[in-house]
Amino acid sequence: MKTSHSDTKGSPVIGSTGRLILKIDCAADIGADAYFEHGRVRVVASPLGAYREAKPVPLSRFGYRFQIDNIGKPHVAIIRYPDDKRRYMCIHDGTGFDLTTGVITGGAQPLSGRMLVLKQIFWPRWKDCSIVITTWSQGEPAAVESVEIRELDALEAAPGGLPHDRIRRRQFGIQFEDPCGSCFSEGARTKSEWIERITDYLKHSGQSTLIYPMAWYHGPLFPSALEKPDALEVVVAEDRKQYVRWTTKPADWYPALLKRFEQEGLSFVGSLTLLRLSSLMEKMNADMESIVAGADTINNVTFDNKVRAGTFDSWTYALNAQWLAKAADTLKAGGEIEPYGLPVPGVYGERYSNQGQVLAGLAEDSLDTPAGSPNICEKPGPIFNPLHPEVQDALLAFIGEVADRYAGFSSFSGVSINLYAGSMLWFGSLRNGYDDFTAEIFERETGIRIPVDPRAPDRFSRRYEFLAFVCRNAWVEWRCLKTRELIRKMVEALRMRRADLRLGITVWQETLVPFLLERPITEAYQIFSRQGIGELCRDGGLDLDLLEGVDGLDLDLEIDNNRDRGWGFAGVDAPLHETKMFRDHEFLDDRSNRSVRNHPRGGAFIFNSWVEAWGKHVWFEPEPDDPNLEWVRRMGDATADRVLRMNSVYPPDGFWWDSQWRITPGLPAGDHFLEPYAHAVAELDACRITRGGILIDKAHTEELRRFGAAYRALPDQKFEDVGPGRDPVVVRTLVTDGLRYFYAVNRECHPCQVTLEFTAGVDAVTDLATGAEIRVGSDRMLLELGPYELRSYSMRPQVSLTGFEAVLPAVVADELLGRARDVLAALRKAREEGLQTPGIGQTIEMIGLAIQQQSLSKLRHCLDSYVVLLVTSSLH
């Protein structure tokens, strides 16, 4: 029996549906009242058809102005663009996040040579609208063939749904890193509107879970009784004016969201970015002289006889209500500020840098302490020692408070901690943890004496020299065991409130690797040169393998190879080492991937990393008669402490409004959007997949529906591999609750034919995505898997899968194997001639094994890796 890709793809979610507002042929000339351009914009006559292309230099752009009838109704922008060369384009309305998306083509992802389509759902907040298409980076021009705008009656829920049984299913959903933009996106003026629209989109796209901050960089976003709340938001009004507002007395809007989710059968997880808690910041002892004299400190004492007084991560420091109040006072007094500038010292005496900026107009002698101190460690990392009882007590009490407030809602599933370089859950690296308290309990619990005078002024660096070099294994393992003990306490703090609540840890790479190793990314950061994420975590006190045994813990790995296309504008001019680091580690760091795959609740978070063009970013006092102030000051049932206007100013380029904002994610084009999803299932057997960042992606609804329908129906347990092969297709199976479940996922960008083999004839299987029964009548089942496609099934448990065969199109397989053999020969020859490129030996071994095992997806990623491209380019 044969099933094909089209069996589960279904009808289009959005296409010709809805009322057509306008259709723009971008190759046609349009009057200046409805069109603007900046840079050398041209019309290209290509084999794919005519399209309009911006200049291949950063921020060259063009855009269209259009009118809609009904503010607040869902609309869709259908954007057709050519996938014919390397491109990085940002698409937005120019002022807010309502219409924001982005496209990356070429580079590591093969071009399709077709016109592709984005269908971006948005809720307009004004009748006079615009859509802007911008080139982000050098040599990667934005281009669009046509744009349609359609008004939809409503967002209909995705067809199907989960069976109502006892099986806990896998989680598929959205995760936010940044909570500031709810009234800057989805056309929402209030949290209530945002809740409705986020709920509608989750249902419409077939997603089931939202992970959203409850505590951000400086504390809780709800009215905590234990920690000082700190809520910051950016908002945009119907006249396009932008504002930043904040409050230290926020209303508790989470119950409204949780009740709404209960009605729809959705789940919510509160994320905690535990960099600072006010109760700990108030107890900071960053006086190194007193610490040397024997005073206790909850701060981390570092490898260089210094103490931590800040996370030194470059951006979280200033996003704080108390700092914003200083900024507003300075403006009111006639001074100037640098938005997100860095006064020294900060709130509670926190440091950013010994050379940090000071608010303009703020007298230097008004600072509590000198601008710099040679005793403050400036390497990124956690302020607080995770083993200190006062730190642990604060963590456990805060997590318990979150559970006490929200465990009564069935939609509340638990909390998830973002593991950043500066998170207080761990030590961050071997640089931290050499204080007297930690040294004393290490000696007591391990029996290892540290041969350092406990009164020596330089005892901290001398401990580091001994612990990190002489008995490094014991030191690292002990810290990991102590961190695991803390995590178990945190799990128990949740379960005391409700037995099914879970603790999650999301191991970030974007906010961890470049900060622990310190930017800029260099040749030393590449695969096989630096440690993988699992090894970095272990040095910082978090052993991913040790966490396998923590019942009640979810472990997610952040994956983000889009960042390889850059933070800045370099594009095609970027050096090779800046373009491969995230992707190579994502696909070739087998050790770290195995740790997450082996975790009984391992999953993945796909980060939509964004790029930013701030222009001259300014904050200023609102006009006294500003008609928006009344509603801008309302933050739900609370009132903002203060409100400032904000804007980003750029050289005039013909855009119709001076209120501008240019922050956009870059997302893989076409089928490649699903590559990280397929990777998460194939490589990690992920029990959860979430995606997001500063805003949600609403341009890939059809892809999410198709993949999610097969994924969400799977039981929330790890499956067993079928057969030894896991490339290019992975097949896994599980027997639970009276059924055998199995799935097949294609990790390649080409279609693949798969033959499944059973121990006996199978009458029928159930397609979990549709609920349809499929007749088989044989001991074999043939599948046609599309690019990055997942298919999932169930059948009676008495029949087992004995193996499978997966076949890519011969032309694809032959081309990959041929290239691989040529590259392998070239690498071996280069090595024999004395080339010492780090990683060349491991790459030779990996390619040789992949050829032997016909692991074609592994070959594709090896052939595109930093090591291969560096060596082969040097040979030419």
KESE-879839 format. One record per residue (C-alpha): residue in three letters; x, y, z. Coordinates in steps of 0.05 Angstrom, whole numbers, padded with zeros to 5 digits, always signed. Each point is the difference from the previous one (the first is absolute). Example, Ala and Ser with C-alpha at 12.3 -4.5 7.8 and 13.67 -1.06 7.14 Angstrom:
! KESE-879839
ALA+00246-00090+00156 SER+00027+00069-00013 
! end
This chain:
! KESE-879839
MET+00000+00000+00000 LYS+00027+00069-00018 THR-00017+00066+00033 SER+00024+00065-00029 HIS+00018+00070+00024 SER-00065+00028-00026 ASP-00041-00046+00044 THR+00013+00042+00061 LYS+00017+00068-00029 GLY-00073+00018-00006 SER-00031+00061-00032 PRO+00033+00068+00006 VAL-00013+00037+00064 ILE+00001+00068-00033 GLY+00000+00012-00074 SER-00057+00028-00040 THR-00042+00004+00064 GLY-00021+00066+00029 ARG-00020+00065-00032 LEU+00052+00029-00047 ILE+00022+00070+00022 LEU+00053+00010-00053 LYS+00049-00037-00044 ILE+00067+00032-00018 ASP+00041-00022-00060 CYS+00068+00022+00026 ALA+00029+00002-00070 ALA-00049+00054-00020 ASP+00010+00074+00012 ILE-00043+00030+00054 GLY-00010+00074+00018 ALA+00038+00034+00056 ASP-00063+00004+00042 ALA+00002-00075+00009 TYR+00073-00018-00011 PHE+00069+00021+00024 GLU+00070-00025-00010 HIS+00069+00012+00028 GLY+00063-00022-00036 ARG+00005-00027-00070 VAL-00064-00040-00005 ARG-00009-00036-00066 VAL-00048-00047-00036 VAL+00032-00066-00018 ALA-00024-00043-00058 SER+00018-00070+00023 PRO-00017-00071-00023 LEU-00046-00002+00061 GLY-00037+00062-00022 ALA+00009+00074+00011 TYR+00012+00027+00070 ARG+00022+00063+00035 GLU+00068-00003+00034 ALA+00032+00048+00049 LYS+00073+00019-00003 PRO+00046-00053+00030 VAL+00023+00047+00055 PRO-00025+00004+00072 LEU-00067+00036+00011 SER-00015+00012-00074 ARG-00075-00007-00002 PHE-00066+00011-00034 GLY-00071-00001+00025 TYR-00074+00009-00015 ARG-00056+00038+00034 PHE-00070-00027+00002 GLN-00067+00011+00034 ILE-00041-00051+00039 ASP-00072+00006+00023 ASN-00002-00036+00067 ILE+00051+00013+00054 GLY+00011-00060+00045 LYS-00027-00053-00048 PRO+00050-00054-00020 HIS+00033+00011-00068 VAL+00052-00037-00039 ALA+00056+00027-00043 ILE+00017-00051-00055 ILE+00071+00015-00023 ARG+00031-00036-00059 TYR+00076+00004-00005 PRO+00055-00032-00042 ASP+00043-00055+00030 ASP+00053+00007-00054 LYS+00060+00029+00036 ARG+00027+00016+00069 ARG-00046+00051+00035 TYR-00015+00028+00069 MET-00063+00042+00000 CYS-00038+00032+00056 ILE-00075+00010-00008 HIS-00039+00046+00047 ASP-00049+00058+00004 GLY+00056+00048+00018 THR-00026+00020+00068 GLY-00018-00060+00043 PHE+00002-00076+00003 ASP-00070-00011-00029 LEU+00023-00021-00070 THR+00071-00021+00017 THR+00034-00060-00032 GLY+00064-00015-00039 VAL+00030-00046-00052 ILE+00068-00032-00007 THR+00017-00037-00065 GLY+00063-00034-00026 GLY+00063-00010+00040 ALA-00004-00066+00037 GLN-00070-00014-00026 PRO-00006-00023-00073 LEU-00039+00046-00046 SER-00065-00026-00028 GLY+00002+00043-00064 ARG-00074+00016+00010 MET-00045+00056+00021 LEU-00018-00013+00073 VAL-00057+00027+00042 LEU-00005+00030+00069 LYS-00069+00009+00031 GLN+00007+00048+00057 ILE-00060+00007+00045 PHE-00009+00068+00033 TRP-00051+00043+00036 PRO+00005+00072-00025 ARG-00003+00054+00053 TRP-00009+00057-00051 LYS-00038+00007-00066 ASP+00058+00033-00036 CYS+00049-00058-00004 SER+00067-00015-00031 ILE+00044-00059-00016 VAL+00075+00010-00007 ILE+00051-00048-00031 THR+00072+00012+00022 THR+00068-00029-00018 TRP+00034-00017+00066 SER+00072-00016-00019 GLN+00053+00010-00053 GLY-00010-00039-00064 GLU-00067-00030+00021 PRO-00053+00042-00035 ALA-00074-00001+00020 ALA-00047-00016-00057 VAL-00075-00011-00008 GLU-00043-00019-00059 SER-00069+00019+00028 VAL-00038+00017+00063 GLU-00073-00015+00015 ILE-00038+00026+00060 ARG-00063-00037+00020 GLU-00048+00010+00057 LEU-00022-00063+00037 ASP-00065-00009+00037 ALA+00036-00036+00056 LEU+00056-00048+00014 GLU-00030-00069-00003 ALA+00027-00054+00045 ALA+00044-00052-00032 PRO-00038-00062-00021 GLY+00003-00063+00041 GLY+00026+00001+00071 LEU+00026-00049+00051 PRO-00036-00063+00020 HIS-00032+00005+00069 ASP+00038-00055+00036 ARG+00048-00009+00058 ILE+00063+00009-00041 ARG+00041+00062+00014 ARG+00019+00028-00068 ARG+00061+00038-00024 GLN+00000+00076+00007 PHE+00002+00044-00062 GLY-00002+00074+00007 ILE+00028+00070+00008 GLN+00053+00026+00047 PHE+00015+00074+00014 GLU+00067+00025+00024 ASP-00023+00072+00005 PRO-00065+00022+00034 CYS+00004+00073-00020 GLY-00038+00001-00065 SER-00070-00027+00012 CYS-00030+00069-00015 PHE+00050+00010-00057 SER-00023-00061-00038 GLU-00063-00038-00022 GLY-00034+00068-00008 ALA-00014-00003+00074 ARG-00013+00062+00042 THR-00011-00038+00064 LYS+00022-00065+00032 SER-00072-00025-00008 GLU+00003+00009-00075 TRP+00069-00033-00002 ILE-00026-00060+00040 GLU-00058-00010-00049 ARG+00045+00005-00061 ILE+00055-00045+00027 THR-00054-00051+00018 ASP-00032+00004-00068 TYR+00067-00009-00035 LEU+00021-00059+00043 LYS-00066-00035-00018 HIS+00004+00021-00073 SER+00071-00025-00009 GLY-00012-00066+00037 GLN+00047+00018+00058 SER-00015-00019+00072 THR+00050+00034+00046 LEU+00023+00070+00018 ILE+00064+00012+00040 TYR+00000+00073+00021 PRO+00041+00041+00051 MET-00026+00007+00071 ALA+00067+00028+00023 TRP+00048+00035-00047 TYR+00068+00031+00009 HIS-00014+00037+00066 GLY-00057-00036+00034 PRO-00073-00022-00003 LEU-00051+00028-00049 PHE-00057-00013+00050 PRO-00014+00032+00069 SER+00048-00043+00040 ALA+00000+00001+00076 LEU+00073-00022+00002 GLU+00037+00036-00056 LYS-00007+00071-00028 PRO-00039-00004-00065 ASP+00029+00032-00062 ALA-00044+00004-00062 LEU+00023+00037-00063 GLU-00039+00007-00065 VAL+00004+00035-00067 VAL-00065+00021-00032 VAL-00022+00032-00065 ALA-00063+00041-00009 GLU-00048+00007-00058 ASP+00035+00065-00021 ARG+00066-00041-00003 LYS+00031+00035+00060 GLN+00045-00048+00040 TYR+00007-00002+00076 VAL+00039-00035+00053 ARG-00036-00010+00067 TRP+00015-00036+00064 THR-00028-00016+00068 THR+00024-00028+00066 LYS-00072-00016+00019 PRO-00027-00043-00058 ALA-00069-00029-00003 ASP-00004-00075-00001 TRP-00024-00015-00071 TYR+00022-00073-00001 PRO-00066-00027+00029 ALA-00038+00027-00059 LEU+00047-00035-00048 LEU-00002-00065+00040 LYS-00076+00000+00003 ARG-00003+00011-00076 PHE+00048-00057-00011 GLU-00042-00045+00045 GLN-00059+00013-00045 GLU+00040-00020-00062 GLY+00040-00059+00028 LEU+00066+00037-00007 SER+00059-00003+00048 PHE+00043+00055+00028 VAL+00070-00002+00030 GLY+00029+00061+00035 SER+00072+00014-00018 LEU+00048+00030+00050 THR+00064+00035-00022 LEU+00032-00003+00067 LEU+00056+00051-00006 ARG-00020+00043+00059 LEU-00049-00001+00058 SER-00009+00062+00042 SER+00006-00037+00066 LEU+00069-00024-00021 MET+00022+00065-00033 GLU-00014+00035+00066 LYS+00046-00049+00036 MET+00057+00006-00050 ASN+00069+00005+00029 ALA+00046+00023-00055 ASP+00051+00030+00048 MET+00061-00043-00016 GLU+00040+00029+00059 SER-00052-00025+00049 ILE-00003-00068-00035 VAL+00076-00006+00005 ALA-00007+00016+00074 GLY-00048-00058+00007 ALA-00070+00030-00009 ASP-00053-00044-00031 THR-00026+00014-00070 ILE-00056-00030-00041 ASN+00036+00027-00062 ASN+00046-00043-00042 VAL+00073+00009+00015 THR+00041-00011-00062 PHE+00064-00031-00025 ASP+00037+00066+00001 ASN-00011+00022+00072 LYS-00060+00042-00018 VAL-00075-00001+00014 ARG-00059+00004-00046 ALA-00044+00061+00004 GLY-00036-00008-00067 THR-00016-00051-00054 PHE+00042+00039-00052 ASP-00044-00026-00056 SER-00004+00069-00034 TRP-00076+00008-00005 THR-00040-00023+00060 TYR+00030+00050+00048 ALA-00040+00062-00020 LEU-00068-00032-00012 ASN-00022+00016+00070 ALA-00056+00044+00027 GLN+00045+00035+00050 TRP+00051+00017-00053 LEU-00055+00024-00046 ALA-00024+00046+00055 LYS+00070+00031+00002 ALA-00003+00009-00075 ALA-00068+00034+00004 ASP+00024+00046+00056 THR+00060+00020-00042 LEU-00044+00017-00059 LYS-00048+00039+00043 ALA+00058+00041+00027 GLY+00021+00018-00071 GLY+00056-00049-00006 GLU+00013-00052-00054 ILE+00004-00075+00004 GLU+00026-00056-00042 PRO-00059-00050-00004 TYR+00022-00066+00030 GLY+00063+00037+00023 LEU+00036-00026+00060 PRO+00008+00044+00062 VAL+00051-00023+00050 PRO-00016-00024+00051 GLY-00069-00028-00017 VAL-00058-00020+00044 TYR+00024-00029+00067 GLY+00071+00019-00020 GLU+00003-00049-00058 ARG+00057+00011-00048 TYR+00001-00006-00074 SER+00071+00021-00016 ASN+00056+00039+00032 GLN-00003+00044-00061 GLY-00076+00002-00002 GLN-00039+00060-00024 VAL-00034+00049+00047 LEU-00067+00034-00013 ALA+00016+00067-00034 GLY-00016+00056+00048 LEU+00008-00044+00062 ALA+00057+00027+00041 GLU+00055-00050+00010 ASP+00006+00017+00074 SER-00073-00021+00009 LEU+00019-00072-00011 ASP+00002-00043+00062 THR+00068-00030-00016 PRO+00056+00015-00049 ALA-00014-00016-00073 GLY+00048-00058+00000 SER+00032-00050+00047 PRO+00059-00046-00013 ASN-00033-00052+00046 ILE-00062-00011-00044 CYS+00003-00059-00049 GLU-00024+00022-00069 LYS-00004-00068-00033 PRO-00073-00020-00016 GLY-00031-00047+00051 PRO-00049-00007+00058 ILE+00001+00051+00056 PHE-00020-00050+00053 ASN+00029-00065+00027 PRO-00053-00054-00012 LEU+00025-00041+00059 HIS-00008+00054+00052 PRO-00060-00014+00046 GLU-00027+00070-00006 VAL+00001-00004-00076 GLN-00034-00069+00001 ASP-00052+00024+00050 ALA-00018+00059-00044 LEU-00005-00044-00062 LEU-00043-00052+00033 ALA-00045+00051+00033 PHE-00011+00037-00065 ILE-00016-00063-00040 GLY-00047-00021+00056 GLU-00035+00067-00004 VAL-00011-00007-00075 ALA-00030-00069+00012 ASP-00043+00025+00058 ARG-00030+00054-00044 TYR-00014-00040-00062 ALA-00003-00075+00016 GLY-00076+00005+00006 PHE-00006+00009-00075 SER+00001-00066-00038 SER+00033+00035-00059 PHE+00061+00018+00042 SER+00051-00054-00012 GLY+00061+00026+00039 VAL+00059+00045-00009 SER+00061+00000-00046 ILE+00066+00032+00015 ASN+00041+00032-00055 LEU+00073-00020+00009 TYR+00040+00061-00019 ALA+00073+00013+00015 GLY-00023+00042+00059 SER-00056-00044+00027 MET+00004-00012+00075 LEU-00017-00074-00008 TRP+00073-00018-00013 PHE+00072+00025+00003 GLY+00002+00016-00075 SER+00073-00021-00009 LEU+00063-00020+00037 ARG+00013+00074+00013 ASN-00048+00003+00058 GLY-00010-00032+00068 TYR+00065+00009+00040 ASP-00029+00033+00062 ASP+00013-00025+00071 PHE-00068-00031+00010 THR+00003-00043-00064 ALA+00072-00021+00014 GLU-00018-00022+00071 ILE-00059-00045-00020 PHE+00040-00029-00059 GLU+00055-00021+00049 ARG-00050-00027+00050 GLU-00041-00041-00050 THR+00056-00027-00045 GLY+00057-00008+00051 ILE+00047+00037-00048 ARG+00040+00053+00036 ILE+00014+00063-00039 PRO+00073+00017+00014 VAL-00011+00076+00007 ASP+00005+00043+00061 PRO-00073+00017+00017 ARG+00021+00071+00020 ALA+00045+00016-00060 PRO-00023+00062-00038 ASP+00009-00037-00066 ARG-00031-00065+00024 PHE-00056+00003-00051 SER+00046-00002-00062 ARG+00044-00053+00034 ARG-00062-00043+00013 TYR-00017+00007-00074 GLU+00070-00023-00020 PHE-00007-00061+00043 LEU-00073-00018-00012 ALA-00003+00014-00075 PHE+00066-00035-00016 VAL+00023-00049+00054 CYS-00067-00033+00018 ARG-00044+00028-00055 ASN-00041-00063-00009 ALA-00019-00002+00074 TRP-00015+00075+00001 VAL-00043-00001-00062 GLU-00038-00063+00020 TRP-00013+00026+00070 ARG-00028+00066-00026 CYS-00045-00037-00049 LEU-00027-00045+00055 LYS-00014+00060+00044 THR-00036+00035-00057 ARG-00041-00062-00013 GLU-00019-00001+00074 LEU-00024+00072-00006 ILE-00041-00017-00062 ARG-00032-00058+00037 LYS-00020+00048+00056 MET-00031+00047-00052 VAL-00040-00058-00030 GLU-00024-00018+00070 ALA-00020+00072+00013 LEU-00047-00005-00059 ARG-00026-00069+00015 MET-00017+00020+00072 ARG-00052+00046-00031 ARG-00025-00047-00054 ALA+00027-00069-00015 ASP+00001+00007-00076 LEU+00036+00067-00004 ARG+00066-00004-00036 LEU+00065+00039+00000 GLY+00032+00015-00067 ILE+00071+00023-00016 THR+00013+00029-00069 VAL+00074-00003-00016 TRP+00012+00060-00044 GLN+00058+00007-00048 GLU-00010+00071-00026 THR+00001+00031+00070 LEU+00052-00048+00026 VAL+00056-00018-00048 PRO+00019+00069-00026 PHE-00001+00028+00071 LEU+00037-00056+00035 LEU+00053-00001-00055 GLU-00008+00075-00013 ARG-00013+00031-00067 PRO+00019+00010-00055 ILE-00006-00070-00027 THR+00067-00023-00027 GLU+00033-00060-00032 ALA+00008-00029+00071 TYR-00076-00006+00008 GLN-00009-00052-00055 ILE-00021-00072+00003 PHE+00054-00045+00031 SER+00040+00061+00023 ARG-00043+00022+00058 GLN-00042-00041+00048 GLY-00070-00019-00020 ILE-00059+00027+00039 GLY-00003-00062+00043 GLU+00073+00006+00021 LEU-00007+00075+00013 CYS-00061-00014+00043 ARG+00037-00052+00040 ASP+00058+00047+00015 GLY-00052+00050+00025 GLY-00032-00051+00047 LEU-00056-00029-00042 ASP+00013-00071-00025 LEU-00054-00016-00051 ASP+00012-00074+00008 LEU-00008+00003+00076 LEU-00067+00034-00009 GLU-00029-00063-00033 GLY-00018-00026+00069 VAL-00038+00062+00024 ASP-00073-00019-00001 GLY-00046+00058-00016 LEU+00052+00037-00042 ASP-00006+00021-00073 LEU+00065+00016-00036 ASP-00002+00041-00065 LEU+00058+00018-00045 GLU-00003+00066-00037 ILE+00018-00006-00073 ASP+00012+00061-00043 ASN+00041-00007-00062 ASN-00034+00061-00031 ARG+00049+00041+00042 ASP+00056-00023-00046 ARG-00027+00050-00051 GLY+00024+00054+00047 TRP-00014+00051+00053 GLY+00026+00055-00046 PHE-00003+00019-00073 ALA+00060-00038-00028 GLY-00040-00051-00040 VAL+00042-00031-00056 ASP+00061+00038+00027 ALA-00003-00034+00068 PRO+00061-00043+00014 LEU-00012-00075-00001 HIS+00007-00008+00075 GLU-00058+00047+00013 THR-00048-00041-00044 LYS+00007-00072+00025 MET+00006-00003+00075 PHE-00072-00010+00022 ARG-00020-00045-00058 ASP+00061-00046+00005 HIS-00010-00011+00074 GLU-00075-00010-00010 PHE+00009-00057-00050 LEU+00069-00028+00015 ASP+00007+00003+00076 ASP-00023-00072+00009 ARG+00020-00001+00074 SER-00045+00058+00021 ASN-00058-00024-00043 ARG+00005-00069+00030 SER-00006+00029+00070 VAL-00066+00033-00018 ARG-00025-00061-00039 ASN+00014-00045+00060 HIS-00036+00045+00049 PRO-00069-00030+00012 ARG-00032+00068-00012 GLY+00050+00032-00047 GLY-00027+00051-00050 ALA+00018+00060-00044 PHE-00011+00075-00002 ILE+00010+00030-00069 PHE+00021+00072+00009 ASN-00022+00051-00052 SER+00062+00043+00008 TRP-00012+00071-00023 VAL+00042+00055-00030 GLU-00005+00073+00020 ALA+00011+00067-00036 TRP-00011+00053+00053 GLY+00019+00063-00037 LYS+00005+00056+00050 HIS-00044-00028+00055 VAL-00030+00054+00044 TRP-00044+00005+00062 PHE-00034+00065+00018 GLU-00055+00030+00042 PRO-00071-00006-00029 GLU-00036+00063-00019 PRO-00046+00021+00058 ASP-00061-00001-00045 ASP+00016-00068-00032 PRO-00068-00032-00009 ASN+00030-00070+00007 LEU+00026+00009+00070 GLU-00063-00021+00036 TRP-00002-00069-00030 VAL+00075-00008-00004 ARG+00005+00010+00075 ARG-00050-00056+00011 MET+00036-00067+00007 GLY-00060-00044+00009 ASP-00027+00013+00069 ALA+00064+00037+00020 THR+00028+00068-00017 ALA+00069+00010-00029 ASP+00051+00033+00046 ARG+00025+00042-00058 VAL-00007+00006-00075 LEU+00050+00024-00052 ARG-00006+00009-00074 MET+00050-00037-00043 ASN+00020-00003-00073 SER+00056-00022-00046 VAL+00022+00054-00048 TYR+00031-00015-00068 PRO+00020+00042-00060 PRO-00063+00018-00041 ASP-00013-00051-00054 GLY-00071+00013-00022 PHE-00036-00041+00053 TRP-00065+00033+00018 TRP+00007+00002+00076 ASP+00056+00022+00046 SER-00019-00051+00053 GLN+00044-00059-00016 TRP+00025-00066+00029 ARG+00044-00051-00035 ILE+00008-00065+00038 THR-00014-00063-00040 PRO+00013-00075+00005 GLY+00031-00036-00058 LEU-00035-00066-00015 PRO+00021-00055-00049 ALA-00035+00000-00067 GLY-00051-00050-00024 ASP+00006-00072+00024 HIS+00063+00019+00039 PHE-00043+00033+00053 LEU-00014-00070+00024 GLU+00072-00024+00002 PRO+00010+00014+00075 TYR-00066-00035+00015 ALA+00022-00062-00038 HIS+00068+00004+00033 ALA-00032+00005+00069 VAL-00040-00063-00011 ALA+00053-00040-00037 GLU+00060+00019+00042 LEU-00031+00013+00068 ASP-00066-00039-00001 ALA-00026+00065+00029 CYS-00058-00005+00049 ARG-00013+00075-00010 ILE+00013+00047-00057 THR-00012+00074+00010 ARG+00021+00058-00044 GLY+00003+00075+00010 GLY+00039+00058+00027 ILE-00020+00073+00002 LEU-00064-00013-00038 ILE-00038-00059-00030 ASP+00008-00023-00071 LYS-00067+00002-00036 ALA+00026-00010-00071 HIS+00006-00076+00000 THR-00068-00023+00023 GLU-00008-00054-00052 GLU+00067-00030+00017 LEU-00015+00001+00074 ARG-00068-00032-00010 ARG+00029-00056-00043 PHE+00058-00017+00045 GLY-00036+00012+00065 ALA-00059-00045-00016 ALA+00048-00060-00004 TYR+00044+00023+00058 ARG-00051+00020+00053 ALA-00035-00068-00005 LEU+00062-00038+00023 PRO+00004-00023+00072 ASP+00044+00043+00044 GLN+00052-00054+00010 LYS+00066-00019-00032 PHE-00006-00051-00057 GLU+00047-00056-00019 ASP+00039+00001-00065 VAL-00021-00049-00054 GLY+00062-00030-00032 PRO+00070+00028+00003 GLY-00009+00055-00052 ARG-00021+00071+00019 ASP+00018+00038-00063 PRO-00031+00029-00043 VAL-00063-00029+00032 VAL-00012-00019+00073 VAL-00053-00051+00018 ARG-00018-00010+00073 THR-00054-00039+00038 LEU-00032-00005+00069 VAL-00052-00047+00031 THR-00043+00034+00052 ASP-00071-00002+00023 GLY-00019-00059-00044 LEU+00026+00028-00066 ARG+00065+00000-00040 TYR+00018+00070-00023 PHE+00052+00014-00053 TYR+00025+00058-00040 ALA+00046+00014-00059 VAL+00033+00068-00011 ASN+00041+00023-00059 ARG+00058+00045+00020 GLU+00017+00017-00072 CYS-00023+00056-00046 HIS-00017-00051-00054 PRO-00058-00050-00003 CYS+00016-00069+00024 GLN-00032-00068-00011 VAL-00005-00043+00062 THR-00018-00074+00005 LEU-00020-00023+00070 GLU+00005-00074+00017 PHE-00043-00036+00052 THR+00005-00068+00035 ALA-00067-00019-00029 GLY-00053+00026-00046 VAL-00034+00064+00021 ASP-00074+00009-00016 ALA-00002+00074+00012 VAL+00034+00058+00036 THR-00029+00065+00025 ASP+00029+00065-00027 LEU+00007+00041+00064 ALA-00001+00066-00038 THR-00069-00012-00029 GLY-00029-00057+00041 ALA-00013-00038-00065 GLU+00009-00075-00004 ILE+00047-00021-00056 ARG-00004-00070-00028 VAL+00067-00036-00006 GLY-00014-00075-00008 SER+00074-00018-00003 ASP+00063-00006+00042 ARG+00027+00062-00036 MET-00023+00072-00003 LEU+00026+00051-00050 LEU+00003+00074+00017 GLU+00017+00059-00043 LEU+00029+00052+00047 GLY+00005+00072-00024 PRO+00057+00046+00021 TYR+00007+00002+00076 GLU-00066-00037+00006 LEU-00024-00038+00062 ARG-00052-00055-00003 SER-00028-00035+00062 TYR-00044-00061+00008 SER-00028-00050+00049 MET-00019-00074-00007 ARG-00012-00061+00043 PRO+00059-00015+00046 GLN+00010-00073-00019 VAL+00035+00019-00065 SER+00071+00028+00004 LEU+00041+00040-00049 THR+00062-00039-00020 GLY+00034+00050-00045 PHE-00008+00050-00056 GLU+00034+00025-00063 ALA+00004+00073-00019 VAL+00019+00021-00071 LEU+00014+00071-00023 PRO-00005+00015-00075 ALA+00061-00032-00033 VAL+00024+00065-00030 VAL+00002+00031+00070 ALA+00034-00059+00034 ASP+00051-00008-00056 GLU+00018+00074+00001 LEU+00009+00001+00076 LEU+00042-00064+00001 GLY+00042+00023-00058 ARG+00015+00067+00032 ALA+00014-00034+00067 ARG+00051-00047-00030 ASP+00036+00058-00035 VAL+00000+00041+00063 LEU+00024-00058+00042 ALA+00058-00012-00047 ALA+00018+00074+00001 LEU-00002+00002+00076 ARG+00044-00061+00007 LYS+00050+00027-00050 ALA+00002+00068+00036 ARG+00012-00034+00066 GLU+00055-00044-00028 GLU+00033+00063-00026 GLY+00001+00029+00070 LEU-00062+00043+00003 GLN-00018+00011+00074 THR-00070+00028-00005 PRO-00035-00016+00066 GLY-00054-00052-00009 ILE+00027-00028-00065 GLY+00011-00069+00031 GLN-00070-00003+00031 THR-00031+00024-00066 ILE+00037-00053-00040 GLU-00025-00053+00048 MET-00071+00027-00001 ILE-00004+00004-00077 GLY+00031-00069-00008 LEU-00051-00031+00048 ALA-00057+00037-00033 ILE+00021-00027-00069 GLN+00004-00070+00028 GLN-00068+00005+00033 GLN-00032+00039-00057 SER-00018+00055+00050 LEU-00017+00051-00053 SER-00027+00056+00044 LYS+00063-00004+00044 LEU+00041+00005-00064 ARG-00038+00062-00022 HIS+00015+00035+00065 CYS+00073-00023+00001 LEU+00011+00024-00071 ASP-00027+00069+00020 SER+00040+00004+00065 TYR+00053+00050+00019 VAL+00056-00051-00002 VAL-00016-00025-00070 LEU-00012+00068-00030 LEU+00063+00028+00031 VAL+00045-00057-00023 THR-00029-00007-00070 SER+00003+00076-00012 SER+00073+00001+00020 LEU+00015-00056-00050 HIS-00028+00042-00057 
! end
